[in-house]
Amino acid sequence: MHTPAKIPKLLRANAMIECMKAMEKQRNVGCQQGRSCMNQNEVHHLLWHQPDDVDDVIALVPSPLLEKIGGITELTSMVCSHLNDRELYSVAQVCHSWYKQAVRYLWHTPTCDGRLLASSLVDSRINVHAALVRHLKFTTSMYRDDAWGWKYPTSPNRKVPPLPGLTHLTCEPSSLSKRIADILASIFVPTLKRLDIGDGVAYENNNPDEAQSPGVSWFRIMSSNCKRLTSITIGANSRIRSAEFERFLESATYLKSVKLGPGHEHLLIDRLVPILKSTEVHINDWDARMNSKVFEQLPKMRALEFVKITLTNHCFTGKDLLRLKVLSHLKHFEVVSASMLYGPRCTAAVEEVAECVEAMPDLDVFDIQVPCDFVDEVAELHGEDWVDDQSFTFFPANACHQQYLDYLHSLIQDKLDIALATFEHLPFCLHLDV
């Protein structure tokens, strides 16, 4: 028989919850034999029992086993980990030991718009409860319009209590706008290990020049304070300069994962080679120098697992594609157009596409959402009547890696019937989704 220590924690917690539900169903009935009951049934032991010297059912009391279980910290913690906020508020009122565990989970991941929103059960203890925060969601949920129509946070500089145990910070869009240095320093604490920065985190839509208080830089304060970061995600339009980003990477000795949103092509520097996991880049026809840098730097980033390329008036060539085949850890590759109408094309040959897919064994998604020349060429060979008879689809769904390669090889060998049998329709764009 397995000992309790060998039972997975999740199963133990579920068993505990089921026992508590069974107990609750019997709460108003209980056991009429009193606390001296000899019934050895496991669930029965958790029922409320009537005291031996009282006839009133209302006087039911917990069994000794139930009292013991209720006092085991590990079990109460596991139960609380499965409860939502409303349920946690309820169990916090049961007794002191349950209160301690429930409050710990209630305050694990609160939201903050300058003040902590996970309501303290006793407001005067907010500083005590703030020490329990491990993951803070920093946001600006309320705005006001000034006389000119600009939108500003109502209270951008509300004081944040000390957060000595904070390890994970999520900053939502615009949440760092117009913050003073003291507020930024209160959330970018030395204990942080994971940081997720949202799109336009310090950017006011109508007034970008006043996105931050004069002389205040959230990135500079973060770089100075957070020396133990292991993971950072930076959303679009962060306006980080390449020089200060390189200085940050020099000092971030614990950093193992970096994810960059759109607009950070200038941050693709050599120091990112072993740690860049995800990036989104924009290729356009008016910045040839930056385009060249992107396709020069991307193949170096051998740790990449996610790449999204957005094209504006720029064709995606076979040469561009083959440069990226060295990214053997890639799981998601996507090419999209920034134009809704007449956009760019993919000029890669089907042989080049197949070569690239073969070189990326971990691919889950391979998605080229722009018109592909080789598909048009196949259609042209069979005439307009054949094209009219086909139902073109953008995404052949649920293709496995080998099935997709078989499809490409069929096109290479001009075995169109076999290719069509693979997906029923000739895909206008290429898509692999495992």
N, C-alpha and C positions, 0 to 999 in steps of 0.2 A: 504494500500500500504506500502511495506517495505521501511524503510528509508535507505539511503546509508550505514549508520553505521552498519546495520544488515546484509547487503549483505556480504558473505564471501569474504575475500581479494582476493582470487584467481579468483573468478568470476568477481570482480570489475576490476582486472588487465586485464583479458581477454577481458572484455567489452571495456576497454580503448584501448587495442591494436586493436580490431576490428574497433573501431571508427577511429583510426589513419590510418588503412589500407584504409577505405572508403574515408577518407580525401585525402590520397595520390593518389587514383585513379582519384579523381576529381581535383587534384592540378592544372592542366593546363587548366581547364575549369572554376571551381569556380562558384560563384553565380554572375550573371550579374546585380542583383538588388542593389548591393552595401551593405555597412554595415548597412544600415537602413532596411534591409530585415526583413520581419515579419514572415517568415516561422518558425513554431514552432517545426518542426521535429528535433529530438535529434541529428541524424547524420548530418543533414543539417547545424545545428549550428556549427559543427566542420569544415565545409568546408572553404576553402579560399574564401574570398569575394573581389570583385573589389571595390576600393575606389570610392566614389560617383563622385569625380571630375576628374577621370582619365579614359580614354577610352581603354588604352592599357592593355590587359589581363596579360602581364608580370608583371604588377604592383600589382598583387593580394596580399592581406595582410590577416593575420589571423583574424578570427572573434573575438569579445570580449570574447566569451565563451572559445574559443580555447586558447587565451592568458591567461585567468584565470586558466584553467586546467594545462597548461604548467608550471605554477608557483606554483602549489600545490606539496609540497615536498613528501607527502605520495604517491601520484599517480605516480610521476616520479620514485620514489623508487620501487614501485611495477612493473612498466613497465620494469625497468632495471633488475629486478630480473629474468625476463624471457628471457633476451637477451644473446647471446653468445659473445665472446670477440670481434669478428669483428664488430658486431652490436653496442657493447658498445663503441668501438673506434669511430664509426660514430656519435652516438648521443652525444658523449662528445664534438663534434664540433658545436653543435646546438647553445647553449648559456651557460652562466655561471652556471645557476641552474642545467641544465642537465649535464654539465661537472662535477659538484661536485658529483652528484649521480653516474654517469658512472665510474668515477675514484674510487669511494668507492668500487664498485663491481669488477672492474678490479684488484684491489689490495687486495681483500679479501683473495684469495687463490693463491698466486704466487708460482713459483718454484725457488729454490735457489741452485746454485752449487758453493757457495761462494760469489755470488752476486745475487741480485734479478733480475729475468728474466722477470717479468711482466713489460714490457717496460714503463718507465715513459714518459708521453707525453712531459714533460720538464725534461731532465736529471738532471738539477741542483736542481730539487725539490725531488730527490729520498728519502732523509731523511724525508721529509714531507709526502710523499706517503707511506713510510715504516710504519708510525704510523697507517695506515689504515689496515695493514695486521692482519688478525685474524687466518688464517690457513696457515702455511708454509709447503711446501713440500721440504724437504732438500735432495739433491741428488748429486751424482758425475757422470756426464754424459760424461766426457772426460778423457781419459787415455793416458799415454805414456809408452813406454817400455824402460827400461834402458839397459845397455850393457849385463846384465845377463838374460834379458827376463822378469824381474819382471814388473808388471803393477802398475803404481801409478797415482793418480789424478794429472792433470796438474797443478792445482793451489789449493792445499788443504787448504791454509791459507788466502784466500781472505777475506777481511774485510766485515762483515755483518753490515749494519746500525742498529741503535737501533730499537727494535720492542716492544714498550711499550704496545701495545694492543693485543699481540699474546696470543691466548688461546688454539690452537690446533697445534701440531707439528707432522708431518709424516717424519720419517727418512728412506730412502730407502736403500737397501743393499749396503754395503761398504761406505756409505756416511759419516760415522764418522771416517773412517780410516785415520790415520796420521794427525789428527787435533790437533792444539795447544790448550791450555787451554782457551785462550781468545776467540777463535772462538766458542768453545763449550759453554762457558758462555754466548755468545751473542745470542744463540738460546734456551738454557735452561733457560728461564726467569721466574721470580716469578709469572707471570700472567698465566702461563700454567695450563690448567685444563684437557686436554686430550693429551696423548702421544702414538703414534704408532711407534714402533721400528721394522724395517724390519729384514728379515733373514740375518745373518752374517753382521750386520751393521758396525762392526769394525773388519773386517776380510778380509785380502788380500788372494785371492785364492792360489797364489804361494808362499807367504811369510807370514805365520800367525804370526811369532814371531815379525814382525814389523808392526802389525796391527794398533797400536796406538803409538803416540809420547811417548818417555820415561817418565815415571812418571805421565802420563796423563790417567785418566779413565773417560770416558763419563758418566758412571753410578754414579761415586762418585760426579762429578760436578752436575749432574741432581738431585741426592738425596739431595745435599746441597742447591740447589737453588729453586727447585720446591716443595714447601710445600703445595700447594693448588690443587694438582692433584686429580681428581675424577675418572679418568679412565686411565689405562695403558695396552698396548698390547706389548708383547715382542716376537719377532720372534726367529727362530732357531739360535743356536750357538752364543748366546750373551756373553757367558763366564763370567756370573755373579756368584760370590761366594755366598754360602748360608748365611754366616755370614753378609756380607754387604747387602744382600737382606733383611734379618730380621731387620737390623738397619733401612733400608729405610721404611719398613712397620711400624715400631714403630713411626716414625716421620710423616708418611703420614696419618694424622688424617681425611682427607676429602675423602680418597680413597674408592670407592664403587664398582669398577669393575677391575678385573685383568684377562688377557688372556695370557697364556703361550704357546709358540710354542714348537716344538720338542727339546729334549736335556736339559730339565729343571726338570727332575725327582727329582734332589737334592733340588729343591726349593719348593717342596710340604710340606710346614711347617704348623703348626697349626694356625698361624696368618692369613692364607689365607682362613680359613674355611668359614667365612661369605661373602667373596668377590670374590672368584675365580669363573669365569664364563665359562672359556674354557681352555682345556689343551690337549696336544698331548704327549703321553708317548711311550717309546720304551721298550719292554720286550724281553730279550734274555737269552740264556742258560748259559752264562758265568758270570753273575752277580746276583746270587741268593739273595744276601743281598739287592741290590737295588730293585729287583723284589718284594721282601717281603715288602719293605718300600712303594712301589707304591700302592700295593693292601691293605696295611694298612691305607694309607693316603687318597686315593681316596674316600672311603665311607664316610669320615668325611666332604668332601667338598660338603655340601648339597645345595649350590647355583649353582652348575655346570649345564650348559645348553648344553655344547658341550664336548664330549670325543672321542678322536681317539687313538686307541691302535695299535701299529705296532709290529708285532711278528717276531723274528728271531730265528729259531730252538727251538721254545718253543710252546707247545700246550696251547690253551685257554680252560680251564676246566669249568665244571658246577659250581664248587666252586668259581672260579674267577668271573663268571657271576653273581651268586647270591649275592656276596658281594656288587655288585653295584646296586642292586635293590632298595636300600634306596635313590638313587638319583632321587627323585620324580619330580624334575624340569627339568630333562634331556629332551632335544629336538632332539639332534643328537648324536647317538651312532654308532661308526664304529670300526671294527676290520679288519686290513689288514695285508698282509704278506710282509716282506722286500725282500723275495726271489721271483724271477720270475719263477723258476722251481719247485724244490721239497721243498715246504714250510711247515709251521706248519699246524695243524688241530684244529678244534673246537670239543672237546670231550663232550660237554654239551648234556644232554638228552633233548628231545623235551619238556618234562614236565618242565624242568628248564628254557628253553627259554620262554615258555608260561608264567611261573610265573614272570619272569623278565619283560616281555612286559606289563603284567597286572599291575605291580607296577609302571609303568611310563606312566601316562595318557597323558602327554604333548608331547610324542614322535612324531616327524615328520619323522625322518629317523632312522631306525634300520638296520644296514648293517653289516653282517658278511661275509667278502670276502675271507674266507678260507674254505676248504672242511669240511663238517660237518658229523660226524660219523653217526648220527641217520638217515640222508638222505641215506647214503650208506646201512645202515641196512635195511631200508624199501625196497630199490631196491633189496637187496640180497634175501629177503624173497620171492620176486616174480620171481626170476630167471633171467638168462641172456637174455632170449628171450623177457621178459617184458621190461627189461632195453633198449634193442635195439629198441623197438617200441616207446620209449618215446623220446621226444625232450627236453633234459635238458636245462634249461636256468639259467643264473646267477641271474637275477633280475626280479621278477614279479613286474611290474611297477604299480604305481598309486593305491596301496592298501590302504584302510582306516584302521584305528586302529582295529576296530571290525572285519573287514573282515580277517585281518591277524591273529587275535586270533582264529577265527572260523577255519581257515586253520590249525593252530597248534593243536587245539583240535581234529580236524578230524584225524590228524596223531596220536595223543595220543590214540584215540579210534580205531585205525587201520581201519578207514573208508577212504581208499585210493581213492575210486571213488569220494567221496565228496570233498576230498582235491584237487584232480586233477581238478574237476569242478570249483573250486574256482579260480585257476590261469591258467587252461588249461595244464600247464606243472608243474611237480614237481621241485621246485627250488633247484638247487645244493647249492646255498647260500641263506641266509635269507636277505630279504630287505623290509623295510617298507618305503614308500614314500607318504606322504599325499599331 
